Amino acid sequence: MPSRTIRTIGASLVLIGLVVAAVIQMREQPAEATTQIQTTETTLGTAGPATTGVPDAAPPFVYRIGVLSGISTDNFWAYYGEEPSVWNSYILGPTKPALYSVDPESGNVLPELAASMSAPTWDADGWRVRVELNPNFRWSDGEAVTADDFVFTFDTVRALGLGGSWSAAFPETVESVHADGEHTLRIEFTDRPNLAVWPNGVGLAPVMAAHAWRDVTTGSTAADLYAASGERDVSGGPLQLMATGPDVITSRANSGYPVYDAPDTVEYHVYGSEADMAAAVAAGEIDTTISPNGVPLDQLGTLEDTPGVAVLASPANSVRYLGFNLTRAPMSDRAFRTALALLVDREHLAETLSVGEPAWSLLPAANTKWFDETAAGENAARYQGVPADRLQRALTELKAAGYAWANEPRVGDDGALVAGDGLTIGGVTPQPLTILVPGDNYDPAGPEYVDAIAAALGSLGFDARPVETDFDTVVDLAFTPGDDGLLHYDMYVLGWTLGSPALPEYYRPLFAADGEMNNTGYSSKTFEVALADYEGAYTVDQARDALWVMEKTLSEDLPYLPLYTSRLTEVYRSDHVGFDVGESLGGLQARLGGIADVHPSG
């Protein structure tokens, strides 16, 4: 698969994790961000009176957010269909309601446009769900948000064959959608909907305004719709996009959104670099920044010492890992991968490098909805213990696979590993191995982890060579086959941001035999059975049980060696704004800048 496609799938589709459903994001440098759509300021949209949530005498609350790119389109249809950048999601995401929304802190699905939670029912005519809508929702031009708007959105997606996140939001299991009244919706399914369909699919689908778009969609194609200007659009979410420019993009509160009071005005200030953005926070020009990367460590030191600046450190919804090329020896030997997992001291590295928590699974412990402490502990125990015991278990695995040494590795009197020498595998001396890692602009701890991995391999008698290069080169080598159709890497270190905490959906693309992002060559019948159980689950309890069967299988097979779950560090001007929630999974960026939580300080 071309590297550009990989980066599009892995990085750009973060919007679903931030706004409505769940996908994965390969963490990428902001330099890859999309370009602004305007070079001169343009006024857009229609908003009702701004909602302040404070006495009339108070001045309007203007919330200023720093971003590293503007939007590539002002058309929500296009953004959701084929331009799904993280920057588009930050700015356009708050302009549309859905039946339900995801609480990033708990991972729970909560009513938004729907008046309450609704479960599918069955009768002689099949499976369906009936949803009563909250009658208090209004589009930003004052028109009521009705069941007809939802039907219009669904009919447009199907009639025009809209792809991208639109097709994911309305999967084929959704047979038809009907308005049984102004605020009564009926959704028919071809069979019993699993969790990915209801509520995590169609229940999280954004709703478009029929009266604003019907004339554009009538007789048009998907290309026509995507090419249309978004100037006609109206908001049913908390914010209405008002003006775009190369340096500032402005949204205003939609007074017709009854779930919470957004700031009167939200200004997205566009900066060319993280350093410029950090300087703007220090100078008080903006209140906070939002980026999948948080604030880089080289910028944090100055900001921490700046009066009026507060630091927010949250568990990131991500995992750093070592990936193996299972089509090459010795990476194809499970004994090799197991030995390495035993000898890399993840607890010690996470503590000494202060990067976060050691990872024993691909699900962060901070995702409390899905995390199983007992099952995760069993996975961890497989690779824990004192150094001598771990080395002995590693050697037992390796010897059974045909590994031998002139002098075996051992633990010295000081407790340190003493390297073995004269290693052969099946009587043959192994070739040198390479471990790819992006430089510290991507992840300051990455090169240090790779050094520790190379040292562990060296103690076993391998010649392991770290190769530090740029992010794109690592991605190209790890995910793009050569002319012979093969991937030419041994091992690499990267990270995934894991999408919506409501329903982890990264297991199929990463580890299914036909997964879009399965670059390791992993294939397991046990995993495939558990994946089918997971994807077919109708309840969270059923899905959680299947998820931890997958995790156990991955922990034993090790197509990835999870290294650590990182922290996301963000800053804000505590002398101007405060937040009703503190540290939570994914930080401010997972809450689209915290527009539901922010208030003037004091």
C-alpha positions as CSV (number, residue, x, y, z in Angstrom):
1,M,0.0,0.0,0.0
2,P,1.5,3.4,-0.9
3,S,2.8,5.4,2.1
4,R,0.5,8.3,1.2
5,T,-2.5,6.0,1.6
6,I,-1.1,4.7,4.9
7,R,-0.8,8.2,6.2
8,T,-4.2,9.1,5.1
9,I,-5.8,6.1,6.7
10,G,-3.7,6.3,9.8
11,A,-3.4,10.0,10.4
12,S,-6.2,11.8,8.8
13,L,-9.1,9.7,10.0
14,V,-8.6,10.9,13.5
15,L,-11.8,12.9,13.0
16,I,-13.9,9.8,13.7
17,G,-12.3,9.2,17.0
18,L,-12.7,12.9,17.9
19,V,-16.2,13.4,16.7
20,V,-18.5,10.5,16.1
21,A,-17.1,6.9,16.0
22,A,-13.8,5.2,16.2
23,V,-10.8,4.7,14.0
24,I,-7.0,4.8,14.4
25,Q,-4.5,7.6,13.8
26,M,-0.8,7.2,13.1
27,R,0.7,10.0,15.0
28,E,2.2,12.4,12.5
29,Q,4.1,15.6,12.6
30,P,2.1,18.8,12.1
31,A,4.1,19.7,9.0
32,E,1.9,17.1,7.2
33,A,-1.2,19.1,8.0
34,T,-3.6,20.3,5.4
35,T,-3.5,23.8,4.0
36,Q,-6.0,26.6,4.6
37,I,-8.9,26.9,2.2
38,Q,-8.8,30.7,2.1
39,T,-6.1,33.4,1.6
40,T,-8.5,36.2,2.4
41,E,-11.1,36.3,5.1
42,T,-14.5,34.9,4.2
43,T,-17.7,35.2,6.2
44,L,-19.8,32.1,6.4
45,G,-23.0,30.7,8.0
46,T,-25.8,32.1,10.1
47,A,-25.8,32.1,13.9
48,G,-28.4,33.0,16.3
49,P,-27.7,35.2,19.3
50,A,-24.6,34.2,21.2
51,T,-25.1,32.1,24.3
52,T,-23.0,33.4,27.2
53,G,-24.1,31.3,30.2
54,V,-23.2,34.4,32.4
55,P,-25.2,37.5,33.3
56,D,-26.1,39.9,30.5
57,A,-23.8,42.6,31.9
58,A,-20.8,40.4,31.5
59,P,-18.6,40.9,28.3
60,P,-18.8,38.2,25.7
61,F,-16.6,35.2,26.4
62,V,-14.0,34.8,23.6
63,Y,-12.1,31.5,23.8
64,R,-8.8,31.6,21.7
65,I,-7.3,28.3,20.6
66,G,-4.0,27.8,18.8
67,V,-3.9,25.3,15.9
68,L,-1.2,24.3,13.4
69,S,-3.4,24.4,10.3
70,G,-6.5,25.8,9.0
71,I,-9.3,23.9,7.4
72,S,-9.1,22.4,3.9
73,T,-12.8,22.8,3.3
74,D,-15.8,24.7,4.8
75,N,-18.1,21.9,3.5
76,F,-19.0,19.4,6.2
77,W,-20.0,16.8,3.6
78,A,-16.6,16.9,2.0
79,Y,-14.7,16.9,5.3
80,Y,-16.6,13.9,6.5
81,G,-16.4,12.1,3.2
82,E,-12.9,12.6,1.8
83,E,-11.0,15.4,3.7
84,P,-10.9,13.9,7.2
85,S,-7.9,15.8,8.7
86,V,-7.6,16.4,12.4
87,W,-7.7,20.1,11.9
88,N,-11.0,19.9,10.0
89,S,-12.4,17.8,12.8
90,Y,-11.4,20.3,15.5
91,I,-13.1,23.2,13.7
92,L,-16.0,21.6,11.7
93,G,-16.8,18.8,14.2
94,P,-18.7,21.0,16.7
95,T,-21.1,22.3,13.9
96,K,-23.2,19.1,13.7
97,P,-25.3,17.2,16.2
98,A,-25.8,13.4,16.3
99,L,-28.3,11.2,18.1
100,Y,-25.7,10.4,20.6
101,S,-22.2,11.6,21.5
102,V,-19.2,10.0,23.2
103,D,-18.0,11.2,26.6
104,P,-14.2,11.1,26.2
105,E,-13.7,10.7,30.0
106,S,-15.8,7.6,30.5
107,G,-16.1,6.3,26.9
108,N,-19.9,6.1,27.4
109,V,-22.4,6.9,24.6
110,L,-24.8,9.6,25.9
111,P,-27.9,11.2,24.4
112,E,-27.4,14.4,22.4
113,L,-30.1,15.0,19.8
114,A,-31.9,11.9,21.1
115,A,-34.1,12.5,24.2
116,S,-32.9,9.2,25.8
117,M,-31.0,6.0,25.1
118,S,-32.9,3.6,22.9
119,A,-32.3,-0.1,22.3
120,P,-33.2,-2.1,19.2
121,T,-36.3,-4.3,19.3
122,W,-37.6,-7.2,17.2
123,D,-41.0,-8.2,15.9
124,A,-42.4,-10.1,12.9
125,D,-41.2,-7.2,10.6
126,G,-37.6,-7.4,11.7
127,W,-35.2,-5.3,13.8
128,R,-35.6,-1.6,14.4
129,V,-35.0,1.2,16.9
130,R,-37.3,4.0,17.7
131,V,-35.8,7.3,18.9
132,E,-37.6,10.3,20.3
133,L,-35.7,13.5,19.6
134,N,-35.2,16.4,21.9
135,P,-37.6,19.1,20.5
136,N,-35.4,21.9,21.9
137,F,-32.7,21.6,19.2
138,R,-32.5,24.4,16.6
139,W,-30.3,25.0,13.7
140,S,-28.4,28.2,13.9
141,D,-30.9,30.0,11.7
142,G,-33.7,29.2,14.1
143,E,-35.2,26.3,12.2
144,A,-36.1,23.2,14.3
145,V,-33.9,20.1,14.0
146,T,-36.3,17.3,13.1
147,A,-36.4,13.6,12.2
148,D,-36.7,14.7,8.6
149,D,-33.1,16.1,8.8
150,F,-31.8,12.7,9.9
151,V,-33.8,11.0,7.1
152,F,-32.4,13.5,4.6
153,T,-28.9,12.8,5.7
154,F,-29.3,9.1,5.4
155,D,-31.0,9.3,2.0
156,T,-28.3,11.6,0.6
157,V,-25.5,9.2,1.7
158,R,-27.2,6.3,0.1
159,A,-28.4,8.0,-3.1
160,L,-25.0,9.6,-3.8
161,G,-23.0,6.7,-2.6
162,L,-21.0,8.8,-0.2
163,G,-17.9,7.0,1.1
164,G,-15.4,7.7,3.8
165,S,-16.8,8.2,7.3
166,W,-20.3,8.6,5.8
167,S,-20.4,5.0,4.7
168,A,-19.0,3.9,8.1
169,A,-21.7,5.9,9.9
170,F,-24.5,4.3,7.8
171,P,-23.4,0.7,7.3
172,E,-25.3,-1.6,5.1
173,T,-27.0,-3.2,8.1
174,V,-29.1,0.0,8.2
175,E,-31.8,-0.8,5.8
176,S,-34.0,2.3,5.9
177,V,-34.7,5.4,8.0
178,H,-38.2,6.9,8.6
179,A,-39.7,10.0,10.2
180,D,-42.8,8.8,12.1
181,G,-43.3,12.3,13.4
182,E,-41.5,15.7,13.6
183,H,-39.4,14.4,16.5
184,T,-39.9,10.6,16.1
185,L,-37.3,8.6,14.2
186,R,-37.5,4.9,13.2
187,I,-34.4,3.1,11.9
188,E,-34.8,-0.3,10.3
189,F,-32.0,-2.9,10.2
190,T,-31.5,-5.9,7.9
191,D,-30.6,-8.0,11.0
192,R,-29.9,-7.5,14.7
193,P,-27.4,-4.6,14.9
194,N,-24.1,-5.2,16.7
195,L,-22.4,-2.5,18.8
196,A,-20.5,-1.1,15.9
197,V,-23.9,-0.4,14.1
198,W,-26.0,0.7,17.1
199,P,-25.3,2.9,18.8
200,N,-21.6,3.4,17.7
201,G,-22.4,3.7,14.0
202,V,-25.6,5.2,12.9
203,G,-26.2,6.5,16.4
204,L,-23.1,8.7,16.2
205,A,-23.7,9.9,12.6
206,P,-23.7,13.6,12.1
207,V,-27.0,15.2,11.0
208,M,-27.2,17.7,8.2
209,A,-29.9,20.4,7.7
210,A,-32.3,19.4,5.0
211,H,-33.5,22.9,4.3
212,A,-30.0,24.2,3.8
213,W,-28.8,21.4,1.4
214,R,-31.8,19.8,-0.3
215,D,-31.6,21.9,-3.4
216,V,-27.8,21.1,-3.7
217,T,-28.2,17.4,-3.3
218,T,-31.1,17.0,-5.7
219,G,-29.8,15.6,-9.0
220,S,-26.2,16.0,-8.0
221,T,-23.3,13.6,-7.7
222,A,-21.0,13.0,-4.7
223,A,-18.3,15.1,-6.5
224,D,-20.8,18.0,-7.0
225,L,-21.8,17.9,-3.4
226,Y,-18.2,17.9,-2.1
227,A,-17.3,20.7,-4.4
228,A,-20.1,23.0,-3.1
229,S,-19.4,25.9,-0.9
230,G,-20.2,25.5,2.8
231,E,-21.4,29.1,3.0
232,R,-25.0,28.0,3.0
233,D,-24.5,25.6,5.9
234,V,-26.1,26.0,9.3
235,S,-25.1,24.5,12.6
236,G,-27.1,22.2,14.8
237,G,-24.1,21.7,17.1
238,P,-22.6,24.0,19.8
239,L,-20.7,26.2,17.3
240,Q,-21.4,27.8,13.9
241,L,-18.5,28.5,11.6
242,M,-18.6,32.2,10.8
243,A,-15.4,33.3,9.0
244,T,-12.3,31.8,7.7
245,G,-9.0,33.4,7.0
246,P,-5.3,32.4,6.7
247,D,-4.6,33.4,10.3
248,V,-7.8,33.2,12.2
249,I,-11.0,31.1,11.9
250,T,-14.0,32.2,13.9
251,S,-17.0,30.3,15.2
252,R,-19.9,31.6,17.3
253,A,-22.2,29.8,19.8
254,N,-25.4,28.4,18.4
255,S,-28.1,29.4,20.8
256,G,-30.2,26.5,19.5
257,Y,-28.0,23.9,21.0
258,P,-29.4,23.0,24.4
259,V,-26.9,20.5,25.7
260,Y,-24.3,23.0,27.1
261,D,-23.3,26.6,26.7
262,A,-20.3,27.1,24.4
263,P,-18.2,30.2,24.6
264,D,-19.8,33.2,22.8
265,T,-17.0,33.1,20.3
266,V,-14.2,30.6,19.6
267,E,-11.2,31.9,17.6
268,Y,-8.9,29.3,16.1
269,H,-5.5,31.1,15.6
270,V,-3.3,29.4,12.9
271,Y,0.5,29.2,13.6
272,G,3.2,27.9,11.4
273,S,5.1,26.0,14.1
274,E,4.8,24.6,17.6
275,A,7.3,27.1,18.8
276,D,5.2,30.0,17.5
277,M,2.1,28.6,19.1
278,A,3.9,28.1,22.4
279,A,5.1,31.7,22.3
280,A,1.6,32.9,21.7
281,V,0.4,31.1,24.9
282,A,3.3,32.6,26.8
283,A,2.4,36.1,25.5
284,G,-1.3,35.7,26.4
285,E,-2.4,35.9,22.7
286,I,-4.3,32.6,22.9
287,D,-5.8,30.6,25.8
288,T,-4.7,27.1,24.8
289,T,-3.5,24.9,21.9
290,I,-5.0,21.7,20.5
291,S,-2.9,19.2,18.7
292,P,-2.7,15.4,18.6
293,N,0.9,15.7,19.9
294,G,0.2,18.1,22.8
295,V,3.0,20.5,23.7
296,P,6.5,19.3,22.8
297,L,8.9,18.9,25.7
298,D,11.3,21.4,24.2
299,Q,8.5,24.1,24.5
300,L,7.1,23.0,27.8
301,G,10.0,24.2,30.0
302,T,9.5,27.8,29.2
303,L,5.8,27.7,29.5
304,E,5.8,25.9,32.9
305,D,7.7,28.9,34.3
306,T,5.4,31.5,32.7
307,P,3.0,33.3,35.2
308,G,-0.6,32.6,34.4
309,V,0.1,29.4,32.5
310,A,-1.2,26.0,33.8
311,V,-0.1,22.6,32.7
312,L,-2.5,19.8,32.1
313,A,-1.0,16.3,31.8
314,S,-3.5,13.7,30.7
315,P,-3.2,10.0,29.7
316,A,-3.0,9.9,25.9
317,N,-5.3,7.5,24.1
318,S,-2.4,5.9,22.4
319,V,0.3,3.2,22.6
320,R,3.9,3.1,21.5
321,Y,5.1,-0.3,20.2
322,L,7.8,-2.3,18.5
323,G,6.6,-3.8,15.3
324,F,8.1,-7.0,13.9
325,N,8.3,-8.2,10.2
326,L,7.0,-11.7,10.7
327,T,7.9,-12.6,7.1
328,R,11.6,-12.5,8.0
329,A,13.7,-14.6,10.3
330,P,14.3,-14.4,13.2
331,M,11.4,-12.0,13.7
332,S,9.1,-14.8,12.4
333,D,10.1,-17.0,15.4
334,R,7.8,-16.5,18.3
335,A,10.6,-17.6,20.6
336,F,12.7,-14.6,19.4
337,R,9.8,-12.2,20.1
338,T,9.0,-13.7,23.4
339,A,12.7,-13.5,24.5
340,L,12.8,-9.9,23.6
341,A,9.6,-9.2,25.5
342,L,11.1,-10.8,28.5
343,L,14.4,-8.9,28.4
344,V,13.1,-5.4,27.7
345,D,12.3,-4.0,31.1
346,R,9.3,-1.9,30.3
347,E,8.6,-0.9,33.8
348,H,12.1,0.4,34.4
349,L,12.1,2.3,31.1
350,A,8.8,4.0,31.6
351,E,9.9,5.1,35.1
352,T,13.3,6.3,34.2
353,L,12.3,8.1,31.0
354,S,9.1,9.5,32.6
355,V,7.1,8.8,29.5
356,G,3.9,7.3,30.9
357,E,2.9,3.8,31.9
358,P,4.4,0.5,30.7
359,A,2.1,-1.1,28.2
360,W,1.1,-4.8,28.6
361,S,-1.8,-4.5,26.1
362,L,-2.9,-2.3,23.3
363,L,-5.7,-0.9,25.4
364,P,-4.8,2.0,27.7
365,A,-5.7,1.5,31.4
366,A,-7.2,4.9,31.3
367,N,-10.0,3.6,29.1
368,T,-11.9,2.3,32.1
369,K,-14.9,1.3,30.1
370,W,-13.0,-1.5,28.4
371,F,-10.0,-2.1,30.5
372,D,-9.9,-5.4,32.5
373,E,-7.3,-5.1,35.3
374,T,-7.3,-8.8,36.0
375,A,-6.8,-9.9,32.3
376,A,-4.2,-7.1,31.8
377,G,-2.3,-8.3,34.9
378,E,-2.2,-11.8,33.6
379,N,-0.7,-10.5,30.3
380,A,1.9,-8.5,32.2
381,A,2.8,-11.4,34.5
382,R,3.9,-13.4,31.4
383,Y,6.8,-11.0,31.0
384,Q,7.6,-9.9,34.6
385,G,9.9,-11.2,37.3
386,V,13.4,-10.8,38.5
387,P,16.1,-10.6,35.7
388,A,17.5,-14.1,36.3
389,D,14.1,-15.7,36.0
390,R,13.2,-13.7,32.9
391,L,16.5,-14.6,31.2
392,Q,16.0,-18.3,32.0
393,R,12.5,-18.3,30.5
394,A,13.9,-16.5,27.4
395,L,16.7,-19.0,27.0
396,T,14.3,-22.0,27.4
397,E,12.2,-20.7,24.6
398,L,15.1,-19.9,22.4
399,K,16.9,-23.3,22.9
400,A,13.7,-25.1,22.0
401,A,13.7,-23.2,18.7
402,G,17.3,-24.2,17.8
403,Y,19.3,-21.3,19.3
404,A,22.7,-22.1,20.8
405,W,25.7,-20.1,22.1
406,A,29.4,-20.7,22.6
407,N,28.9,-18.8,25.9
408,E,25.3,-18.4,27.0
409,P,24.0,-15.0,28.2
410,R,23.8,-14.8,32.0
411,V,23.0,-12.5,34.9
412,G,26.2,-11.2,36.6
413,D,26.8,-10.8,40.3
414,D,25.7,-7.1,40.0
415,G,22.3,-8.2,38.5
416,A,23.2,-6.9,35.0
417,L,22.9,-9.1,31.9
418,V,26.2,-10.4,30.6
419,A,26.0,-10.9,26.9
420,G,26.4,-14.3,25.3
421,D,28.5,-14.9,22.3
422,G,28.8,-17.3,19.4
423,L,25.1,-17.3,18.7
424,T,23.8,-19.6,16.0
425,I,20.2,-20.4,15.0
426,G,19.9,-23.9,13.6
427,G,23.7,-23.9,13.2
428,V,23.8,-20.6,11.3
429,T,25.1,-17.3,12.5
430,P,22.3,-14.7,12.2
431,Q,22.6,-11.6,10.1
432,P,22.7,-8.1,11.6
433,L,19.2,-6.7,12.5
434,T,18.0,-3.1,12.1
435,I,15.4,-1.2,14.3
436,L,13.9,1.8,12.6
437,V,12.9,4.8,14.8
438,P,11.9,8.4,14.0
439,G,14.0,11.1,15.5
440,D,13.1,12.9,18.8
441,N,10.9,15.4,17.1
442,Y,8.4,12.6,16.8
443,D,8.9,11.0,20.2
444,P,11.9,12.0,22.4
445,A,11.8,8.6,24.2
446,G,11.7,6.6,20.9
447,P,15.5,6.5,20.3
448,E,16.1,5.6,24.0
449,Y,13.7,2.7,23.8
450,V,15.4,1.5,20.6
451,D,18.8,1.6,22.3
452,A,17.4,-0.5,25.2
453,I,15.9,-3.0,22.7
454,A,19.2,-3.2,20.8
455,A,21.0,-3.8,24.1
456,A,18.6,-6.6,25.0
457,L,19.2,-8.2,21.6
458,G,22.9,-7.7,22.0
459,S,22.8,-9.6,25.3
460,L,21.4,-12.5,23.3
461,G,24.3,-12.3,20.9
462,F,22.6,-10.4,18.0
463,D,24.1,-7.5,16.2
464,A,21.2,-5.1,16.4
465,R,21.6,-1.7,14.9
466,P,19.3,1.3,15.6
467,V,18.5,3.4,12.6
468,E,17.2,6.8,13.5
469,T,15.6,8.7,10.6
470,D,12.6,10.9,9.8
471,F,9.0,9.8,10.4
472,D,8.1,9.5,6.7
473,T,11.0,7.2,6.0
474,V,10.0,4.9,8.9
475,V,6.5,4.8,7.6
476,D,7.6,4.2,4.0
477,L,9.9,1.3,4.9
478,A,7.5,-0.3,7.4
479,F,4.3,0.0,5.3
480,T,5.3,0.2,1.6
481,P,6.3,-3.0,-0.2
482,G,9.2,-2.9,-2.6
483,D,9.0,-3.9,-6.3
484,D,9.1,-7.5,-5.2
485,G,5.9,-7.1,-3.1
486,L,7.8,-7.6,0.2
487,L,8.3,-5.2,3.1
488,H,12.0,-4.6,3.7
489,Y,12.3,-3.9,7.4
490,D,13.2,-6.0,10.4
491,M,11.7,-4.0,13.3
492,Y,10.5,-0.4,13.9
493,V,9.1,1.7,16.7
494,L,6.0,3.9,16.1
495,G,2.8,4.7,17.9
496,W,-0.9,4.6,17.3
497,T,-3.6,7.0,18.6
498,L,-6.5,4.7,19.2
499,G,-9.7,6.6,18.2
500,S,-12.9,6.7,20.1
501,P,-12.8,5.2,23.6
502,A,-16.5,4.2,23.1
503,L,-15.7,1.2,21.0
504,P,-12.1,0.2,20.1
505,E,-12.1,-0.6,16.4
506,Y,-8.4,-0.9,15.7
507,Y,-8.0,-4.6,16.1
508,R,-9.2,-5.5,12.6
509,P,-7.1,-3.0,10.6
510,L,-4.0,-3.8,12.6
511,F,-4.2,-7.6,13.1
512,A,-6.8,-9.2,10.9
513,A,-5.2,-11.2,8.1
514,D,-6.8,-8.8,5.6
515,G,-6.4,-5.7,7.8
516,E,-5.6,-2.5,6.0
517,M,-2.8,-1.6,8.4
518,N,-1.5,-5.2,9.0
519,N,2.1,-4.6,7.9
520,T,3.6,-7.3,10.1
521,G,2.1,-10.3,8.2
522,Y,0.3,-11.5,11.3
523,S,-2.3,-14.2,10.9
524,S,-3.9,-16.2,13.7
525,K,-7.1,-18.4,13.6
526,T,-7.5,-17.9,17.4
527,F,-7.4,-14.1,17.0
528,E,-9.8,-14.2,14.0
529,V,-12.4,-16.2,16.0
530,A,-12.1,-13.7,18.9
531,L,-12.3,-10.8,16.5
532,A,-15.5,-12.2,15.0
533,D,-17.0,-12.6,18.5
534,Y,-16.0,-9.0,19.3
535,E,-17.4,-7.5,16.1
536,G,-20.6,-9.5,16.4
537,A,-21.2,-8.5,20.1
538,Y,-24.5,-6.9,21.0
539,T,-23.5,-5.8,24.5
540,V,-20.5,-4.2,26.0
541,D,-20.0,-7.1,28.3
542,Q,-19.9,-9.6,25.4
543,A,-17.5,-7.4,23.5
544,R,-15.2,-6.8,26.5
545,D,-14.9,-10.6,27.0
546,A,-13.9,-11.1,23.3
547,L,-11.6,-8.1,23.4
548,W,-9.5,-9.6,26.2
549,V,-9.3,-12.9,24.3
550,M,-7.8,-10.9,21.4
551,E,-5.5,-9.2,23.8
552,K,-4.3,-12.5,25.4
553,T,-3.7,-13.9,21.9
554,L,-1.7,-10.8,20.9
555,S,0.2,-10.9,24.1
556,E,1.3,-14.5,23.4
557,D,1.9,-14.1,19.7
558,L,3.5,-10.6,19.8
559,P,3.2,-9.2,16.3
560,Y,3.7,-6.0,18.3
561,L,5.6,-5.6,21.5
562,P,3.7,-2.8,23.3
563,L,6.1,-0.5,25.1
564,Y,4.2,2.3,26.9
565,T,1.1,4.4,26.9
566,S,2.1,8.0,26.8
567,R,1.0,11.2,28.5
568,L,-0.4,14.2,26.6
569,T,0.8,17.5,28.0
570,E,-1.2,20.6,27.3
571,V,-1.2,24.1,28.6
572,Y,-3.7,26.9,29.1
573,R,-3.9,30.4,30.4
574,S,-5.4,29.9,33.8
575,D,-5.6,33.7,34.3
576,H,-8.2,33.8,31.5
577,V,-9.9,30.4,31.3
578,G,-10.6,27.4,33.5
579,F,-12.1,24.0,32.8
580,D,-14.9,22.0,34.6
581,V,-12.9,18.7,34.0
582,G,-9.3,18.1,34.7
583,E,-7.0,15.3,33.4
584,S,-8.9,12.8,31.3
585,L,-8.2,10.3,28.5
586,G,-7.0,12.2,25.4
587,G,-6.9,15.6,27.1
588,L,-8.3,18.8,25.7
589,Q,-7.8,17.8,22.1
590,A,-10.1,14.7,22.5
591,R,-12.7,17.2,23.7
592,L,-12.3,19.5,20.7
593,G,-10.5,22.0,22.8
594,G,-12.8,21.6,25.8
595,I,-15.5,23.9,24.4
596,A,-18.1,22.1,26.6
597,D,-16.0,22.5,29.7
598,V,-14.3,25.9,29.4
599,H,-15.3,29.0,31.3
600,P,-13.8,32.4,32.1
601,S,-11.4,32.1,35.0
602,G,-12.5,33.5,38.3
